[in-house]
């Protein structure tokens, strides 16, 4: 492919992965699947609602708060809200934005009446959701798979009314992201007019507003507490502390069910926080211009997606540790004039440090992991720019950054899938 064709594809990926979203990605996806099933529902009374998901979706949707739900959570509740929102015209990423008291109460009534069943299933894609509605007269099932907003099928009374599965396979095979090197990605971005990337700057304003809201007190209150520690001079007042405070506060708000949107990366709100805010904070301290910042953010989003091509969008390893923080480290190093070796070195420093951070599901304490990863992305970048780069071919770090990412992907898919099985036993205890 030519550089122009690759750039066009990268622009498509970043546009697909980076947008405003309200609420945690997995409950939103479950509600979306329910919404699509509900649109095919007539007026019959719901006798049973069954939500089945992959293990990773289950893990990430079980405990995180749902926006506008008055502090509630639950996979079954998310599915019921989606089904009962069928008469609304909704964007998938903002599906909880118009949650009314009436729909919430009706959804709670379904759950409390024992009409909603939830389970996870084996041998399905990492991203998989089935919502089945049973009434006296009909059965309707929607299937979302291989993407949080990728509707694959609608089945009504055993008949497939909508089938997008073949198109999904075609799109999946259309572009070999893994064949690209970090050097080529950097060169393509270097040679492109910065005006092409200015759209990425919207994410800064969105995520800063989320952080400001989080500092009022949400979830685990980590961001607010860290700010208090800074004010008491227990923590230094510098860009590293600011990065940690802002990312923690934004995650507190999001995981605590706040009603403020965040801008995503790699399809994840927390990863959007972890990619965008560290890069923006460093840019402010270093007086980086808007055009250079836009290029850096685009590079950061691309690197986050690049890692996911190997690890999968969801895995037993925390995506903020091996995806968002790597993207941020790459973006920061690029923005500060780093060479390919220094950018790769910053990413290697992250992998040497954070690989193995386990994902135990989305919940309020995710702000702890996210803020740690965000802080380390700044540190890893400055270490690499000042000559400290993790030795090659030692541990998870390979002879090149591409080999390291391959190694981490192998760990994610072949080792941490077993961790997921044990983790589900733990969180269901």
C-alpha positions as MATLAB code, in Angstrom:
seq = 'XXXXXXXXXXXXXXXXXXXXXXXXXXXXXXXXXXXXXXXXXXXXXXXXXXXXXXXXXXXXXXXXXXXXXXXXXXXXXXXXXXXXXXXXXXXXXXXXXXXXXXXXXXXXXXXXXXXXXXXXXXXXXXXXXXXXXXXXXXXXXXXXXXXXXXXXXXXXXXXXXXXXXXXXXXXXXXXXXXXXXXXXXXXXXXXXXXXXXXXXXXXXXXXXXXXXXXXXXXXXXXXXXXXXXXXXXXXXXXXXXXXXXXXXXXXXXXXXXXXXXXXXXXXXXXXXXXXXXXXXXXXXXXXXXXXXXXXXXXXXXXXXXXXXXXXXXXXXXXXXXXXXXXXXXXXXXXXXXXXXXXXXXXXXXXXXXXXXXXXXXXXXXXXXXXXXXXXXXXXXXXXXXXXXXXXXXXXXXXXXXXXXXXXXXXXXXXXXXXXXXXXXXXXXX';
ca = [
       0.000    0.000    0.000;
       1.103    3.560   -0.624;
       1.688    5.971    2.249;
      -1.504    7.822    1.255;
      -3.553    4.617    1.377;
      -2.092    3.735    4.779;
      -2.802    7.228    6.093;
      -6.407    6.997    4.908;
      -6.802    3.711    6.747;
      -5.199    5.079    9.899;
      -7.537    8.089    9.785;
     -10.464    5.704    9.488;
      -9.255    3.653   12.462;
      -8.699    6.678   14.691;
     -12.084    8.143   13.763;
     -13.699    4.783   14.551;
     -11.835    4.365   17.854;
     -11.919    7.956   19.137;
     -15.215    9.666   19.906;
     -17.320   11.000   22.741;
     -18.846    8.349   24.973;
     -20.903    8.321   28.146;
     -20.346    5.443   30.542;
     -18.057    2.441   30.532;
     -17.640    0.802   27.121;
     -18.901   -2.684   28.005;
     -22.243   -1.755   29.661;
     -22.777    0.647   26.754;
     -22.184   -2.192   24.282;
     -24.623   -4.449   26.153;
     -27.246   -1.695   26.179;
     -26.658   -1.172   22.453;
     -27.228   -4.868   21.746;
     -30.421   -4.672   23.804;
     -31.508   -1.534   21.956;
     -31.122   -3.222   18.565;
     -33.110   -6.239   19.747;
     -35.763   -3.988   21.263;
     -36.317   -2.165   17.971;
     -37.612   -5.451   16.502;
     -39.917   -6.007   19.472;
     -43.653   -5.490   19.170;
     -45.954   -4.653   22.034;
     -45.880   -8.089   23.696;
     -44.933   -8.394   27.345;
     -41.359   -9.482   27.985;
     -41.393  -12.875   29.636;
     -37.652  -13.387   29.693;
     -34.534  -11.425   28.793;
     -31.249  -13.322   28.438;
     -27.883  -11.578   28.153;
     -24.887  -13.726   27.240;
     -21.413  -12.280   26.777;
     -17.805  -13.262   26.290;
     -15.742  -13.563   29.449;
     -14.020  -10.224   28.915;
     -17.255   -8.323   28.365;
     -18.737   -9.979   31.462;
     -15.718   -9.064   33.569;
     -15.728   -5.430   32.482;
     -19.484   -4.864   32.736;
     -20.322   -6.598   36.003;
     -19.416   -3.968   38.592;
     -19.003   -0.600   36.901;
     -21.634    2.081   37.559;
     -24.144    3.023   34.843;
     -24.648    6.762   34.171;
     -28.051    8.200   35.110;
     -28.894    5.016   37.038;
     -28.609    6.563   40.519;
     -25.480    4.590   41.367;
     -26.567    1.182   40.079;
     -24.663   -1.383   38.057;
     -25.234   -4.737   36.419;
     -25.096   -6.573   33.101;
     -28.775   -7.467   33.193;
     -29.742   -3.902   34.015;
     -27.702   -2.546   31.086;
     -29.374   -5.012   28.716;
     -32.850   -4.174   30.002;
     -32.224   -0.428   29.668;
     -31.202   -0.946   26.051;
     -34.272   -3.034   25.233;
     -36.677   -0.576   26.850;
     -35.036    2.382   25.079;
     -36.208    0.973   21.729;
     -38.393    3.967   20.847;
     -35.566    6.473   21.194;
     -33.179    7.508   18.428;
     -29.828    6.827   20.078;
     -26.148    6.918   19.202;
     -24.482    3.712   20.484;
     -21.753    5.546   22.405;
     -24.240    7.842   24.184;
     -26.969    5.305   24.891;
     -27.269    6.154   28.601;
     -27.469    9.892   27.981;
     -31.249    9.846   27.586;
     -31.985    7.304   30.307;
     -35.185    8.490   31.956;
     -36.501    7.643   35.402;
     -39.340    5.733   33.740;
     -37.041    3.509   31.661;
     -34.724    2.989   34.636;
     -37.600    1.908   36.878;
     -39.080   -0.397   34.241;
     -35.625   -1.964   33.747;
     -35.195   -2.431   37.492;
     -38.650   -4.015   37.657;
     -37.642   -6.562   34.997;
     -34.462   -7.446   36.884;
     -36.125   -7.608   40.295;
     -38.930   -9.807   38.922;
     -36.309  -12.424   37.988;
     -37.005  -12.064   34.265;
     -33.402  -11.242   33.348;
     -30.714  -13.920   33.133;
     -27.002  -13.231   32.664;
     -24.117  -15.565   31.834;
     -20.833  -15.704   29.971;
     -20.076  -18.173   27.209;
     -16.979  -19.941   25.898;
     -15.562  -20.158   22.380;
     -16.747  -16.777   21.151;
     -14.810  -13.645   20.125;
     -13.358  -11.477   22.918;
     -16.084   -8.977   22.148;
     -19.380  -10.862   22.029;
     -22.848   -9.981   23.318;
     -26.141  -11.754   22.727;
     -29.405  -10.245   23.969;
     -32.468  -12.456   23.567;
     -36.005  -11.259   24.253;
     -38.784  -13.787   24.722;
     -42.473  -12.825   24.680;
     -45.617  -14.939   24.412;
     -45.565  -14.581   20.642;
     -41.972  -14.181   19.538;
     -38.249  -14.504   20.225;
     -35.801  -11.836   19.146;
     -32.013  -12.022   19.457;
     -29.357   -9.466   18.618;
     -25.657  -10.283   18.412;
     -22.852   -7.728   18.714;
     -19.401   -9.174   18.013;
     -15.828   -8.250   17.041;
     -16.447   -4.622   17.965;
     -18.410   -2.883   20.697;
     -20.812   -1.299   18.206;
     -20.577   -3.934   15.482;
     -24.075   -5.379   15.113;
     -23.645   -8.753   13.408;
     -27.088  -10.340   13.493;
     -30.753   -9.846   14.295;
     -32.696  -13.097   14.535;
     -36.508  -13.060   14.822;
     -38.316  -16.343   15.538;
     -35.355  -18.309   14.233;
     -35.096  -16.328   10.993;
     -32.039  -14.150   10.348;
     -33.382  -10.695    9.528;
     -30.017   -8.920    9.464;
     -26.589  -10.448    8.878;
     -23.394   -8.406    8.879;
     -21.014  -11.243    9.785;
     -19.591  -11.684    6.273;
     -18.895   -7.963    5.980;
     -17.110   -8.071    9.339;
     -14.776  -10.791    8.052;
     -14.056   -8.834    4.864;
     -13.207   -5.662    6.778;
     -11.016   -7.605    9.188;
      -8.850   -8.893    6.314;
      -8.708   -5.617    4.409;
      -5.638   -4.032    6.013;
      -2.547   -5.656    7.487;
      -1.696   -3.231   10.277;
       0.896   -5.632   11.673;
       3.028   -5.380    8.557;
       3.847   -1.756    9.375;
       6.823   -0.677   11.460;
       6.796    2.105   14.031;
       9.330    3.906   11.832;
       7.023    3.873    8.826;
       4.077    5.059   10.890;
       6.182    7.951   12.198;
       7.384    8.856    8.709;
       3.842    8.937    7.331;
       2.712   11.252   10.117;
       5.850   13.414    9.713;
       5.075   13.961    6.034;
       1.391   14.788    6.508;
       0.094   18.329    6.969;
      -0.794   18.789   10.646;
      -4.164   20.240    9.653;
      -5.256   16.666    8.872;
      -4.911   15.807   12.568;
      -6.435   18.869   14.251;
      -9.631   16.933   14.987;
      -7.748   15.047   17.730;
      -7.570   18.205   19.857;
     -11.275   17.964   20.704;
     -10.433   15.085   23.013;
      -8.364   17.359   25.263;
     -11.266   19.672   26.087;
     -13.661   16.764   26.582;
     -11.356   14.833   28.905;
     -10.267   17.902   30.860;
     -13.945   18.639   31.560;
     -14.372   15.040   32.715;
     -11.387   15.461   35.045;
     -12.723   18.749   36.419;
     -16.018   17.041   37.170;
     -14.220   14.111   38.774;
     -12.359   16.434   41.127;
     -15.724   17.271   42.720;
     -15.747   13.748   44.148;
     -16.770   10.513   42.390;
     -16.099    6.829   42.697;
     -12.993    6.112   44.748;
     -12.167    9.845   45.028;
      -8.589    9.141   43.995;
      -8.159   12.277   41.905;
      -9.513   14.553   44.631;
      -7.356   12.839   47.274;
      -4.215   13.110   45.140;
      -4.946   16.815   44.654;
      -5.233   17.202   48.422;
      -1.876   15.444   48.865;
      -0.307   17.833   46.370;
      -1.780   20.828   48.212;
      -0.333   19.467   51.474;
       3.114   19.251   49.783;
       3.183   15.468   50.216;
       3.281   15.160   46.414;
       5.389   17.415   44.203;
       3.503   20.008   42.144;
       4.754   19.131   38.665;
       3.616   17.665   35.345;
       3.846   14.083   36.620;
       1.576   14.772   39.578;
      -0.818   16.784   37.414;
      -0.989   13.886   34.960;
      -1.833   11.478   37.740;
      -4.445   13.752   39.308;
      -6.272   14.540   36.071;
      -6.355   10.970   34.752;
      -7.475    9.658   38.145;
     -10.225   12.265   38.418;
     -11.568   11.614   34.925;
     -11.596    7.863   35.604;
     -13.249    8.411   39.009;
     -16.056   10.259   37.265;
     -16.449    7.684   34.498;
     -16.222    4.564   36.660;
     -18.422    6.182   39.304;
     -21.319    6.606   36.874;
     -20.885   10.320   36.232;
     -22.867   12.004   33.486;
     -19.908   13.656   31.784;
     -18.671   12.375   28.422;
     -15.096   11.284   27.804;
     -13.162   10.978   24.550;
     -12.093    7.437   23.762;
      -9.013    5.760   22.267;
      -8.996    2.235   20.917;
     -12.731    2.224   21.625;
     -12.134    2.629   25.377;
     -12.951    5.651   27.515;
     -10.299    4.939   30.134;
      -7.723    4.456   27.414;
      -8.817    7.730   25.838;
      -8.175    9.417   29.177;
      -4.796    7.675   29.429;
      -3.703    8.584   25.892;
      -4.944   12.165   25.709;
      -4.419   13.766   29.119;
      -0.732   12.835   29.699;
       0.142   14.073   26.215;
      -1.791   17.303   26.747;
      -0.274   17.947   30.177;
       3.286   17.559   28.898;
       2.462   19.778   25.908;
       1.332   22.501   28.303;
       4.486   22.337   30.409;
       6.755   22.229   27.347;
       4.884   24.958   25.405;
       4.193   22.681   22.448;
       2.177   24.239   19.598;
      -1.253   22.960   18.612;
      -0.136   21.439   15.322;
       2.660   19.419   16.928;
       0.297   18.360   19.690;
      -2.297   17.205   17.152;
       0.288   15.072   15.359;
       1.426   13.590   18.661;
      -2.125   12.712   19.679;
      -2.785   11.052   16.346;
       0.420    9.025   16.696;
      -0.603    8.065   20.243;
      -4.050    6.861   19.112;
      -2.455    4.874   16.275;
       0.051    3.192   18.619;
      -2.703    2.236   21.046;
      -4.603    0.596   18.190;
      -1.403   -1.016   16.873;
      -0.839   -2.823   20.171;
      -4.466   -4.015   20.166;
      -3.903   -5.712   16.823;
      -1.652   -8.121   18.749;
      -3.187   -8.229   22.223;
      -6.847   -7.955   21.280;
      -9.153   -5.143   22.361;
      -9.904   -6.949   25.623;
      -7.632   -9.324   27.515;
      -6.487  -10.450   30.934;
      -3.831   -7.706   30.891;
      -4.985   -4.182   31.707;
      -5.382   -2.337   28.402;
      -4.257    0.925   29.985;
      -0.899   -0.633   30.853;
      -0.003   -2.161   27.488;
      -2.031    0.053   25.162;
      -2.900    3.536   26.363;
       0.356    4.124   28.229;
       2.373    2.917   25.231;
       0.395    5.241   22.970;
       0.954    8.166   25.333;
       4.668    7.394   25.697;
       5.038    7.285   21.916;
       3.063   10.499   21.450;
       4.976   12.394   24.140;
       8.369   11.245   22.844;
       7.389   12.130   19.275;
       6.101   15.547   20.347;
       9.367   16.312   22.157;
      11.420   15.574   19.043;
      12.398   12.016   19.819;
      14.024    9.802   17.203;
      12.554    6.455   16.189;
      14.955    4.776   18.626;
      13.898    7.061   21.468;
      10.187    6.632   20.733;
      10.634    2.875   20.565;
      12.716    3.043   23.750;
       9.971    4.890   25.625;
       7.513    2.162   24.596;
       9.985   -0.543   25.654;
      10.344    1.151   29.051;
       6.570    0.897   29.488;
       6.445   -2.762   28.517;
       9.371   -3.620   30.808;
       7.564   -1.884   33.664;
       3.826   -2.519   33.298;
       3.346   -5.749   31.329;
       1.449   -8.157   33.548;
      -0.793   -5.619   35.258;
      -3.880   -7.783   35.569;
      -7.340   -6.685   34.492;
      -9.838   -7.582   37.208;
     -12.775   -5.895   35.554;
     -14.037   -2.355   35.142;
     -14.908   -0.680   38.430;
     -14.220    2.418   40.501;
     -10.676    1.402   41.461;
      -9.633    1.399   37.783;
      -8.604    5.002   38.406;
      -5.676    3.636   40.452;
      -4.283    1.609   37.553;
      -5.041    4.220   34.928;
      -3.354    7.052   36.835;
      -0.291    4.885   37.480;
      -0.052    4.008   33.784;
      -0.499    7.642   32.758;
       2.226    8.836   35.135;
       4.596    6.125   33.908;
       4.016    7.108   30.278;
       5.478   10.542   31.064;
       8.394    9.097   33.038;
       9.151    6.466   30.368;
       9.301    9.152   27.680;
      11.696   11.426   29.544;
      13.863    8.436   30.493;
      14.213    7.435   26.841;
      14.877   11.001   25.716;
      17.641   11.185   28.329;
      19.337    7.954   27.309;
      17.748    5.389   29.656;
      16.225    2.663   27.506;
      15.528   -0.882   28.659;
      17.995   -3.463   27.298;
      16.881   -5.301   24.168;
      16.200   -9.044   24.110;
      15.727   -9.282   27.878;
      12.498  -10.577   29.351;
       9.425   -9.424   27.456;
      11.463   -6.789   25.592;
      12.558   -8.076   22.193;
      15.196   -6.984   19.700;
      12.816   -4.357   18.288;
       9.682   -2.619   19.507;
       7.679   -4.607   16.967;
       9.026   -7.854   18.425;
       8.220   -6.646   21.943;
       4.622   -5.921   20.952;
       4.433   -9.386   19.387;
       5.696  -10.880   22.669;
       3.106   -8.982   24.688;
       0.374  -10.061   22.302;
       1.430  -13.667   22.751;
       1.284  -13.302   26.526;
      -2.087  -11.644   26.308;
      -3.708  -14.262   24.109;
      -1.969  -17.454   25.200;
      -1.282  -16.934   28.892;
      -3.683  -14.369   30.256;
      -6.758  -16.111   28.878;
      -6.177  -18.615   31.694;
      -5.864  -15.718   34.124;
      -9.280  -14.552   32.931;
     -10.824  -17.904   33.857;
      -9.490  -17.654   37.402;
     -10.399  -13.967   37.626;
     -14.020  -14.752   36.793;
     -14.099  -17.268   39.626;
     -12.712  -14.578   41.940;
     -15.119  -11.812   40.966;
     -18.117  -14.174   41.074;
     -17.315  -15.462   44.548;
];
